[in-house]
Amino acid sequence: MTLIKSISGIRGTIGGESGDNLTPIDAVKFAAAYGIWLKGYSKKDDLKVVIGRDARISGEMIQNLVVSTLVGLGVDVIDLDLSTTPTVEIAVPLEKADGGIILTASHNPKQWNALKLLNEKGEFLDAAQGAKILEIAESEDFVFADVDDLGEVTKNDAYIDIHIDEVLDLSLVDADTIRKAKFKVVVDGVNSTGGIAIPKLLETLGVEVVKLYCDPNGHFPHNPEPLKEHLGDICELVVKEKADFGIVVDPDVDRLAFISNDGEMFGEEYTLVACADYVLGKTKGNTVSNLSSSRALRDITEKHGGTYEAAAVGEVNVVTKMKANKAIIGGEGNGGIIYPESHYGRDALVGTALFLMLMAEKGGTVKELRDSYPSYFMSKKKIQLTPELDVDGILKAMADKYSEEEISTIDGVKVDFAENWVHLRKSNTEPIIRIYTEAKSQNEADGLADRIIGEIKSIAGI
């Protein structure tokens, strides 16, 4: 069992001993640390925090603990109950709240849960803010409110509907255009809150919905990470139902993957590519994704006359780069769409609407759309090193070896070759180097990864 404390929140498995797993004591301690930090950060006496959760089995328990802890600190709580990560993100500024907490372990299996922490903009905290909360949690320097100063709880279960209204109000989303296309779509909601939000959005847009695993009971029917090896059921159902395509989301609905009409994966990396293609076709501008995302986004951006920039891995890093470069769309290659006209957070509802608009205007099939994009293939491997080895020194040696190529060292080492690339990242918790490669065939991507692994072993003397 595991408890992982990081600048982005606290994540762990339910049960076991305090400090080793996400127990009630750990949930209370971390919620209290966030509340204490928020008081200092906001410099306000009266605070308001938005709370929402995905449908995992432990969600209600963790929610009750977190809400009661904040109330005990004198913080008012807007309780959205079952919700999505992007829904909580848009609720924070709409409620003029001082922060937000999303109770979700994203794509992790059902035994996991987590507290994801937001600022007053509904955006994830930066590294310094997260580090401060970890420091407060470690010191347990908590002062709770007197009985007359306890916070109050207001329940609001309308925010998924409000979120959908916000999506429909986007300038590049036209509901009538989508309705006229008469789409039929299969939705796999992995028995979490995507099973509420995505079908409701589609039905509002006149799309015929075939539901698969859309009962938000938290019993995930398959590994909830939306990867090809986990999605056999929806791939079969799309073909059986003769649907236009399929939609898969993770439990907290910030990652979005499509299944083409032929039952094959559209490719998580290409979710952002397709949405960017639509947005850039309407509005000139720039894009951002992280260093481990497909080169296809760069190609599409340059095709539309824009500039592409790469950020360090992590949503907060992508958002920072997007703001600096005034990017009009960006995100991550795991199916995370960030569209600033809506908000600075990954949002599967926004991505779904943009994709529907693209398909409605282009016509043709989803397979034909996918075939029209530059075709790249990825390999993701890792090399286990011994603890005494200098991982940073190995990465520097690899950067020196390829110094004549285009090199980025903002997050590990990325080497851009003419026809492919490799990204090397060290683990923060163990002596591992992760190797990501991309090329124009799977064999080339795998071969490049194997070659780089051999070179690292040679440098390390293993």
N, C-alpha and C positions, 0 to 999 in steps of 0.2 A: 504494500500500500504506500501511497506517496502524498507528500505535501510540498508544493513548489511555491516559494515566495519570490515574486519578481516585481519590477517597477510597474508592470501593467496590472497587477492584482495578485490575488492568492488563488491557487488552484490545487485541488487534491481529491483523493478518493474518500468516500464516505465510510465512517466507522473506524474502529481501532483506537489507538492511543493519541491523546492530544499532542500536538507538535510533530507527529509523524504522519497524520492524515487530516482531512478536513472534518474535524469534529465540531459539535456545537460550541465548545470553548474557543476553538480557533476562529469560527465564523464571528462570534461575538467580539473577540479581541481585535480582529482586523476591521470589522465594521466600526468599532469604537475608535480605532486609530484614524480611520478615514474621517469620521465626524470631528475628532479633535483637530486634525489637520485642516479641515474645511473651515472651522471657526477661525483659525489663524489666517488662513489664506484669504477668506472673504472679508475679514475685519468687520463682520456684522454680528449683531446679537440674535436676530431672528432669521433662522436658516430654514430652507426648504429643499428637500431631496426627492427626486423621482426614483421609484423602485419598480422593476419589472423582471419577469423570469421566463425561462423556457419551460417546457413541460416535463422535464426529467423528474423521476420519482422523488428525489430528495428536495425538489424545488420548494415545495410549500413549507417544509421544515426549516430550510435555510432562510427563506423569506421571512418567516415569523421571527426568527432569531435576529436577523438584520434590522427589520423594522422596529422591533422592541428595543434594540440597543440604541438606535438613533433617537427614538422617542425618549429613552432614558437620559440622553444627552441634551434634551430640550430642542431637538430638531423636528420640524414638521415633515411629514412624509406624504407624498402623492403615490398611492399604491395602484399600479396598473395591473397587478396580478399577472395572468398569462399574457405574454407580450413577445416582442422580438427585440434584438439588439438595436436595429435602426429605429424602431418605434420609440424606444426609450430615448435614443439620441435626439429625435426631433421633439419629443415631449419636454425635455429640459428647458430649451429656450421658449417654447410656447407657454410653458407654465411659469416663466420667469424664475425658475428654480436656481439654486446655487450649485447643484451638482446632481449626479445620478449614479445608481448602481444597477448593473445588469447581473442577474444570477443565472449564469450559464457556463458550461465548460465547452461551448462551441461544438467542435466535431468529435470531442472525446466520448468514449462509451458511457453507458448509463451509470456506472459506479462513480463517475467523476462529477464534480460541480465546482463552481468558481464564483468569485466576486470580481466583476470588471468595473472599473471606476472611471467616472466622467467628471469634467469640469463644468462651469456654468454655461459653456457653449454647447454642451452635449458631445464634447470631443474627449478622446482618451488623454489621460495625464501624460506629461512629459517625464523624462527620466529623473530629473531633479525632484519633481513633485512625488513621484512614486517612491523614490529613495527615502524621502522625508517620512512618508507614511510607514514604511518598513521600520524606520528608526523609532517612531512613536510606538508601534506595535511591540517592538523588542523591549522598550523601556517600561511599557504598561503604565505610562503616565496619564491616567484617565481621571477626569473629574466629572461626575455626573450631576444632573440638574436636581434641584429641590423639587418637592412634590407639586408646588404651585407653578413650576416652570417646565413641566414635562411637555414634550411635543405632542402634536395631534396627528391623526391619520385620516386622510381623505381618500376614499376609493374611487377610481375612475377606470371603468372597463371599456370606454369608448375609443381608446386611442388607436386601435388598429384601424377603425373606421376613419378617424381623423387623419391617420397616416395615408390611407388610400386616397382621401380627398386631396391631400397635399401632392401626391403623385399625379393625380388627374389635373391639377392646376399647373403643372410644369409647362413651360412654353413650347417644348418640343413633343408633348404628348397630346394627341387629339383622339378622344374617345370614339368619335363617329367614324374616323378612318379605320380604327381597329375593329369596330362592330361590323362594318361593311365587309371585312375580310372573312368573317364567319370561320374563325379558327376553331379547331378541336385540339385540346391539349391534355396530356396525362400529367398529373402532379403527384410526386412522391414527397410527402411531408415528414417522413421518418417518424411519424407519430409524435410530433412536437408542434410548436406553434406555427410553423410554416404550413401545416395542414389547415390552420384557420385562415391565415393572412393571404396566402397565394391564391387559393380557390376564390376567396371573397373578392380579391382584386380582379381576377379573370372574369368572374361572373358579372361584376360591375361593368366590365368592358365588352360584354356580349360574347364571351368566349365559352364554348361548350367544354365543360371540365369533366374529366374522368379521374376520380380520386383513388389514390393508392397510398395506404398507410398515412391517412390524414386524421386519425383519431388522436387527439393530444393527450395520451395517457402515459407518455414517458417510456413505454416499453419499445425500444428501438428494434425494428424487425431485422435490421442488418447493421453492420458497422456504419455509424452515421457520417463518416467522412465521405463526401460525394465523389468517389473515385470509381473507375470502370469496374474493378473487381468486386465492388459491392452492389452493383446496380443491374444485375441480370433480370430482375423481375420487371422493372420499368422498361428496360430495353425490349423485352418480349411483348409487353402490353402495348407499347406505342405501335408496333407492327400489327398486332392482333386487332386493335381498335381503329387501325388506319388513320391514326392521329397525325396532325401536322408536325408535332414535335412533343417532347416531354420536358418537364421542368423538375429539377431536383434541388433541394436546399438542405443546408445543415440544420441542426436543432435550433439555433438562434437566428437563422434566416439572414445572415450577412454574406454567405457564400452561395453562388448560383451556378448551376451547370445545366446544360441542355442535352437532350437526346434527339438526334436527327430523325427524320421521318422513316429512315431505313433501319432504325433500331441501334445505330452506332452512336458512340459518344461524339458530340460536337467538339468537346475538348474544353476543360475548365480554362485553359490559357486563352481560348478564343472567345470566351464570354466577353471579356473586356475589349478584345479586338473588334467584335461585331458592334458592341454598343458605341465604341469610339468612332467606328466607321459611320454610323448613323449621325452622331452628334457633330463630327467634323464636316460631314457633308452639308450640314445646315449652318454651322457657325465656325468660322475660322479661329484656330487657336492651337494651344500646345497640350501635350499629354505627359503624364508621369506614371511609371510603375516601378516596382523594386528591381534590384539587380538580377534576381533569379527568375524574372518573368520573360516571356517569349519576345524574341526580336520582331515578331510579326506586328506588335503594336508600333514599334518604330517605323516599320515599312509603311503601315497604313497612315500614320501621322504625316510622314514625309510626302506620301502620295497626295494628301489633301493640303499640302503646303505649310504644315505646322512643324514645330520642333519638339522632339522627344527628349526627356531627361530621365535618368535612372536614380532612384533613391536607395538608401540602405534598407534592408529587409525590416519589416514592421510597419503596421498601419500608421502609427504616429509619425514615422519618418517620411512616408509617402505623402501624408497630409502637409507636413512642413515644407517639403519640396514643391508640392502643388501650389501652395500659397506664394512661395517665393517666385515661382515661374509663371504665376497666373494661369495655371493649367485649367482648361474647361472640362476635362474629364481625366480620370486616372484610376488607380487601384492596384490590385495585386493579381498575379496569375492564378491564384487559387479560386477564381470566380468572384472576386470582390470588386464591385463597381462603386467608385466614389464620384459623385456628380455634384459639384459645389452649388449649383443652382438650387438643389434640394438641401443638402447638408454635407459636412465633411466627415462622412462615415460610410463604410461598406454597406450597401443596401440592395438586397435581392428584389424588393418590390420595384424600386426605381429601375434596376437592370431589366426586369421582366417587361416593364412598360416600354422602355427604349427599344428592346429587341422586337417586341410586337409591332412597334411603329416601323422599324427597319423592314420587317417581313411584309407588312401590309403595303408599304410603298414600293418595295422591290419586286414583289411577286415571286413566283418560282417556289422551289422547295428549300427546306433547311439544309439538306445535303448539297444542293447546288450552291447555296450561299457559302457553306464551309469549303467546298472545292474551289471557290473563287479567291480564297485568301492564300497568301504565301504559306507554304507547307513546311513546318518545322517539327522536329521530334526531340524529346527530352530524355535524358538519363539522370537518375538521382541515386548516387551511391555514397558510401562513407568508408573511411579507413580508420581502424582502431589503432591508436598509438600507445606506447607505454608512458606512465605518468612522469617519468624523469625527462622525457624529450621536450625540447623547447619548440612548442607549436608555433609561436610567433616567429621564431627564427626560421622554421621550415617555410612558412608562408612568405617571408621576406626573400628567402632564397628562390622560391618559385617566381616571385615578382621580378627579381633580378634576372632570372633565366630568360624571361620573356619581355625584357625591358624595351625591346624594339617594337613590340606590339602595342595596341591600345590597352592601357592598364588603368583599373580603378582600385583604390585601396580604402574607400570610405566604409566598406563592410567586408572584411576579409580581403581576398584578392580576386578580381575578375579580369580575365584576359579575353579581349575581343579579337578574334582572328577574322580574316576576310569572309570565310564561309561558315564559321561556327564560333562558339564561345564556351569558356569554362569559368565557373564561379566556385571559389574555395572559401568555406566558412568554418571557423573553429567553434566547437561547443563551449558554452560558458560553464558547464557543469562536469565535463569529463574529457579525457584526452582523445577527442575525435575530430577529424576534419571531414566535413560534408562536401561532396563533389557534385556540382550540378553542371550538366553540359547540354548544349542544344546544337543540332545540326540538321541537314536536309534529308536525313534518313535515320531510322532507329539504329541501324548498324554503325553508322558514322558516330552518332551520339554515344553509344555504348563503347565503341572503340576509342574515342577521345577520352572518355572517363577512365578506361582501363590503362591507357597510356599515361595519363596524369598520375594515377595511383602508383604505377611503376616508378615514375620519376620521384614522387614523394618518398617512396620506400628507399630509393637509392640515396636521396639526400639524407634521410634519417638513419641510414645504415641498417635497415631491417629487411 
